[in-house]
Amino acid sequence: MKKEIHPQNYRLVVFKDMTNDVTFLTRSTCNTKESIVWEDGNEYPLVKVEISNTSHPFYTGKSMFVDTAGRIEKFKNRYAKKK
């Protein structure tokens, strides 16, 4: 394995799943300007994510309704103007 290619500045960071508002504390090197007060009373950097293992259908076993019709209409409207 190559030496000195991995970051050394790991710190505790809170990740928040914006789909279902689940938060979890883990170690990361992600940079962020936001912070949050965690359950232990300490303030940690906050990283907002769109999907995590608590909301992804592969992990939950449940399919979620996605507004594909709205997405398709937006796509058609966007590219219809160019023609």
Beta strands, then each sheet from edge to edge (+ up, - down):
strand 1: 11-17
strand 2: 22-28
strand 3: 35-37
strand 4: 43-49
sheet 1: 2+ 1- 4- 3+
end
